[in-house]
Amino acid sequence: MKTPLILSIQGVWYSSNGDHWSVAAEPPALSPRSRVLSDFDNAPCGVTAVDAQPDFAAAVIEKKLRTEGLVDGEAHVLTHRMIRAGGGSRVLYTAVPVAIWQATFTWLERQPSVGLLFSVESTLLALAQRHDAVLCRVGRQFRLLVSKPDTMIFLSVTAFSDDPDDVETALLNLVEQARQQWLPRNDNMTLLWCDLLAPVHADAAAFHELIRQRLGVNIQLAPSVVLETPSGDMHTAAPFMVDSVNWRAAANSRTDRLAAAADQFSLPVALVTAACGVALMLVAGFWTTQTMQLESQAAHLREEVAAISERNAGMDMPAAALLTRHANTLGFLASLTTAQSSPDLLSFMEVLRGAADQRVRVMRVRTLSDEGGAAGFQVDGVPLNANSPERSLSGFLGALRAKGYHSTSEDPGYQSQQPGFFSYSVRRVDLAPGGQL
């Protein structure tokens, strides 16, 4: 479906809904998603040098136009593009009288739908950035725009009348001005010819040929449609020109531009949403099928487990009966555990023999038992050196300590009446690093 288009040229309103055009002197009602292309009642436009910061370019241009008498009163200046030139910049602008600007936006605000408003110069700029140059015809007025990364040229001429000779003279004047500022570099360069609003007659081909010969460029005609007006049929490339710009180039406020963009993309978003919904439904169906299969497998496994439990029911045995059958084995394991935790008697006797050498006489060795089994020995004896029993006993205990045994004095009982008799409990201890207790 074609986007509804409204064309405001030199104070006349042309509205299109599909292939049908209507002409009116007053602004028509906006249809949803409409676009408006306006020259703001032939507002002054062009490219000018500005010796100021970019933020002040609009104010400088307005003052300059009022000084030159090109605008009467205040104007709202649209700056379409700025390129740096020396200490300032060159600016492509449209100076809209404030009265026309306010009347246009008052009309837009009263409409039930948001309509994007574009100036003719913004569409020419978009086309000039895709071609080597663009020439726009509005009746007997011609506008030429060249926009390159480091170059921007704007020329405008108006014929004295609609007579073909006067129109040709104006076109020749435009060509001569263009040749002084811009020369094509090769024969492959093209100039886009846009009839924004031009009468249908046979002289158009001659005008195209004149441009081709004088500038040495190829002429490419913008697609146009026929517009019926009270004064005769007209050619207009307005639909093509409006399609060349996006919503960011509109003169509307940022809120209106975003709203129009959201409305423009509502159908694609709805299609994407619908596609995502269908995809999610397919995924949900797939996982539902997988879940049903897993539940079926789980039920089959539960049946198998129940059958196995039923077969094993008669094979269960109480824990006490199972332990009784292995009582001998458990007793043997307990004996092994006790033997493993008991001190090594033969090893201790060897250590005791070395410690008692020429020091003491060992008279009795008994094993000591803790709750976990044998854990040490009780050693009874007397010193051999009756003259220095303390020294002999100290040497004996020191020798045991060096071998990793800890000695604790015990009560010798009735044998304490025997001179020098001693009784010690001896237990194995771990040696500290370096062999020290």
C-alpha positions, 0 to 999 in steps of 0.5 A: 500500500502506498504511503499517503502524500501531501505536497505543498508547493507555492501555497497550493496543496496537492494530496495523494491517496494511492493514484488519485490526486486532489488540489486545494488552497487549504491544508487537507486532513491527514491520513494515517502515516501521511508524509508532507513535502513542502517548500514553505510557500517558496521560502528562501533557501541556499548555501551560505558561508557562516563565520561563527560556531555551528550552534549560532549558524541559524541566528547568523543566517537569519540576521543576514537574510533580513539585512539583505531583505530576503525575509520580512520579519523573523524566520525559522532557519532549518540547517540541513547540512554544514561543512567546515570551510576555513574558520567557519562553515558552509551551510545548506539552509531553508529560512521559513517565515515564522508565520508560515512555520507556526501555521503549518505546525498548528495544522499538524497538531490538530490532525488525529494522526502524526504526519512527517513534514519534510522540506524540499531541500532535505529531499534534494540533499538526500538525493544529491548524496547518492548522485553526482548532482541533482536538479529540481524543477518547480514550474519555471524555477530550477534548483541545482544542488551538488553535495560532496564530502568537501563540496556543497553548491546550491544554485537557483534561477527563475524564468520570467514567464512560462514561455519555453524560450524564457524557461530555456534562457533561465536554464542556460543561466543556471548552466553557466553559473554551474560551470563556474563552480562545478565541472564534472571530472568524467563523462560517467558522472550523472545528474538526477533531474527531478520534476517536482512540479513541471508541465507536461510538454515536448520541450522537456527532452530539449531541456535535458539535452541542453544540460547534457551537452553544456555540462557533459554529464549523463541525465537520469530522470527521476520516476514521476507520475501525472498530476491533474490540476485545473491548469493542466496535467503536471509531472511530479516526482514527489513520491520518489523524492519523499521515499529518498529520506527517512524519518530522521530528516523530518522537521517535526519534533523528536517526539513526533518523529519517534511516534511516526517511526514506531507507527511505520515499523508497527507492521514489521514488528507485528509480523516478527512478533507473530513469527516468534509466537509461532516458533514458540508454539512449535518449541512448546509442542516439541517439549510437550512431546518430549515430556510425555515420552519421558513420563512414559519411560519413567512409568516403565522404570517404576514397573520394573523396580516394583517387579524386582522388589517383589522378587527380592522380598523373600531374600531379605535377612535380619541384621542380627541373623546375618551377624550371627553367621559371621561371628567367628570372622568378626571375632578374628578381626577384633583380635587382629585389631587389638594385636595391631594396637598393642605395643610390640613386646619383643621390640620393647624388650630389646629397647629395655635391654639396651637402656638397662645396660650396666645401670639397672637390673630389671626384675619384672615387666608387665603389660598395661591395658587401657580400654582399647587393649594393651597400651604400655608396660610396667617395669620394676627393678633396682639400680646396679650402682648402690653408691649412686642409684639416682644417677643409674636410674636417670641414665636408664630413664634417659635411654628410654626417652631417647628411644621414644618412650615416656616413663611415669613413676608408679607406687612399688607397693610392699617392695618399696622397703627394698633399697632402690626399688623402683616401678615405672609405667612406660608408654610409647610416644611420637618423637617431635621433629629432631628426635626430641620429645 
